[in-house]
Amino acid sequence: MTLDDLTQRLRDFAAARDWEPFHTPKNLTMALSGEVGELISLFQWLTPEEAANWRADPAREFNVHDEIADVMLYLVRLADVLGIDLLEAANAKVDRNEKRFPPLAR
Protein backbone atom coordinates (compact mmCIF):
# COMPACT_ATOMS: atom_id res chain seq x y z
CA MET A 1 0.00 0.00 0.00
CA THR A 2 1.26 3.47 -0.83
CA LEU A 3 0.71 6.70 1.04
CA ASP A 4 -1.71 7.72 -1.72
CA ASP A 5 -3.64 4.46 -1.23
CA LEU A 6 -3.86 5.08 2.50
CA THR A 7 -4.99 8.67 1.93
CA GLN A 8 -7.75 7.46 -0.37
CA ARG A 9 -8.77 4.75 2.08
CA LEU A 10 -9.12 7.36 4.82
CA ARG A 11 -11.12 9.65 2.49
CA ASP A 12 -13.45 6.75 1.70
CA PHE A 13 -13.72 5.81 5.38
CA ALA A 14 -14.69 9.36 6.36
CA ALA A 15 -17.11 9.74 3.44
CA ALA A 16 -18.89 6.46 4.20
CA ARG A 17 -19.62 7.77 7.70
CA ASP A 18 -20.43 11.36 6.68
CA TRP A 19 -17.54 12.57 8.81
CA GLU A 20 -16.15 15.14 6.36
CA PRO A 21 -17.93 18.07 8.09
CA PHE A 22 -16.12 17.15 11.30
CA HIS A 23 -12.72 16.65 9.67
CA THR A 24 -11.74 20.29 9.87
CA PRO A 25 -8.11 21.30 10.32
CA LYS A 26 -8.87 22.32 13.92
CA ASN A 27 -10.60 19.07 14.81
CA LEU A 28 -8.03 16.87 13.12
CA THR A 29 -5.17 18.76 14.76
CA MET A 30 -6.80 18.36 18.16
CA ALA A 31 -7.39 14.64 17.54
CA LEU A 32 -3.79 14.24 16.40
CA SER A 33 -2.58 15.97 19.54
CA GLY A 34 -4.71 13.67 21.68
CA GLU A 35 -3.26 10.58 20.00
CA VAL A 36 0.29 11.88 20.49
CA GLY A 37 -0.61 12.34 24.16
CA GLU A 38 -1.76 8.72 24.34
CA LEU A 39 1.54 7.63 22.79
CA ILE A 40 3.46 9.76 25.27
CA SER A 41 1.58 8.19 28.17
CA LEU A 42 2.93 4.76 27.21
CA PHE A 43 6.50 5.92 27.85
CA GLN A 44 6.02 8.77 30.32
CA TRP A 45 7.10 7.14 33.56
CA LEU A 46 9.47 4.52 32.18
CA THR A 47 13.17 4.54 32.86
CA PRO A 48 15.38 4.89 29.78
CA GLU A 49 16.06 1.14 30.00
CA GLU A 50 12.35 0.26 30.21
CA ALA A 51 11.60 2.55 27.28
CA ALA A 52 14.34 0.93 25.20
CA ASN A 53 12.82 -2.49 25.97
CA TRP A 54 9.22 -1.50 25.26
CA ARG A 55 8.60 -4.72 23.33
CA ALA A 56 9.24 -6.82 26.45
CA ASP A 57 5.67 -6.13 27.60
CA PRO A 58 3.23 -7.54 25.02
CA ALA A 59 0.44 -5.17 26.10
CA ARG A 60 2.75 -2.15 25.78
CA GLU A 61 3.98 -3.38 22.39
CA PHE A 62 0.40 -3.68 21.12
CA ASN A 63 -0.53 -0.25 22.48
CA VAL A 64 2.56 1.44 21.02
CA HIS A 65 1.73 0.01 17.60
CA ASP A 66 -1.90 1.10 17.98
CA GLU A 67 -1.07 4.67 19.03
CA ILE A 68 1.62 5.08 16.35
CA ALA A 69 -1.02 4.01 13.84
CA ASP A 70 -3.53 6.52 15.23
CA VAL A 71 -0.95 9.32 14.99
CA MET A 72 -0.14 8.40 11.41
CA LEU A 73 -3.78 8.11 10.36
CA TYR A 74 -4.71 11.50 11.78
CA LEU A 75 -1.60 13.08 10.27
CA VAL A 76 -2.36 11.61 6.83
CA ARG A 77 -5.98 12.75 7.06
CA LEU A 78 -4.98 16.25 8.20
CA ALA A 79 -2.46 16.60 5.39
CA ASP A 80 -5.10 15.48 2.89
CA VAL A 81 -7.67 17.97 4.17
CA LEU A 82 -5.03 20.74 4.02
CA GLY A 83 -3.86 19.69 0.55
CA ILE A 84 -0.30 19.00 1.72
CA ASP A 85 1.80 16.29 0.11
CA LEU A 86 3.33 14.63 3.17
CA LEU A 87 6.31 13.13 1.39
CA GLU A 88 7.11 16.41 -0.34
CA ALA A 89 6.79 18.35 2.92
CA ALA A 90 8.90 15.83 4.83
CA ASN A 91 11.65 15.78 2.20
CA ALA A 92 11.72 19.58 2.07
CA LYS A 93 12.08 19.67 5.86
CA VAL A 94 14.95 17.16 5.79
CA ASP A 95 16.61 19.28 3.08
CA ARG A 96 16.34 22.35 5.34
CA ASN A 97 17.59 20.40 8.35
CA GLU A 98 20.61 19.15 6.41
CA LYS A 99 21.58 22.77 5.82
CA ARG A 100 20.82 23.89 9.38
CA PHE A 101 22.59 20.98 11.05
CA PRO A 102 25.69 19.98 9.10
CA PRO A 103 27.27 16.59 9.79
CA LEU A 104 29.80 16.40 12.59
CA ALA A 105 33.41 16.61 11.52
CA ARG A 106 35.10 13.30 12.24
N, C-alpha and C positions, 0 to 999 in steps of 0.2 A: 504494500500500500504506500502511496506517495502522500506528501503533505497536501497536495491538491485533492487527492481522493478523500483524505480525512476531512478537509475543509468542506467538501461537498456532502459528505456523510453527516457532518454536524448541521449544515444548512437544511438538509432533508429532515433530520431529526427534529430540529426546531420548527420547521414548517408543518410537519405532520401533527404537531401538538399546539399549533397556533401560538408559539412562544415568541415570534419575531417582535411583537410590540414591547415585550419585556426585555429583549436583548439589546438594550441601549448601551452606549459606551459606559455610562455611569454604572448601570446595574452589573454589566459584565466585569468592569474593573473592581467593583466591590466584591463580587463573587470570587474573582481571581484572588483578591487579597485574603478573603476568608479561607480559601483552600491553601494558600501559602501559610497562613496561620496554623492550619491543621497539620501541615507538613512540619512546621517548626515545632509544634507540640510533641511530635514523636521523638525529637532529639533534645529538647530543651534542657532536661535535667540529667542527661547522660554525661558521664565522664568522657574525655576524648577517646579512651580505649573502648568504652561501651559503644560510642557512636561509630567507631571504625569497624566494630564487629556487629553491626546492626542486623546482619543476616542470621546471627546465632539464635535469635528469638523468632520463630516462625510467624507469630502474630504480628510482630513489628515489621518483619519483611513484607508480609501481605499488605499491611497498612501503608508502608512507605511506597510500595508500588502503586497502590490505589490513589494516594494523595498526589504523587508525581503525575499520574494520569489525569487527575482532576485539574491540576495546574496547567498541564499541557492543553487539555481540551478547552478550558476557558480562555487561555492565551490564543489558541488558534481561532476560536470563535470571535474573540475581541478583534484580532487583526483582520479577520474577514469583514466584520461589520464596519471597521474603520477604513477598509480598502488598502491595507498595508500588506505587502509581500513579506512574510516573515523571514524567508531565506535571504532575500535582498537586504532587508533591514539588518539582519544579524551579520551578514558578511560586510556590510558597510561599517558596522560598529567595530568588528574585528580589525578592519583596515585602519580605522581611526585609532584604535587601541595600540596597534603595532607602531604607529607613529608616536603616540604619546608615551609609550612604555617600551623603549628599545631593549633588545636582548642584553643580558649581562655580559660584560667583557670577561672572557675566561682565559 
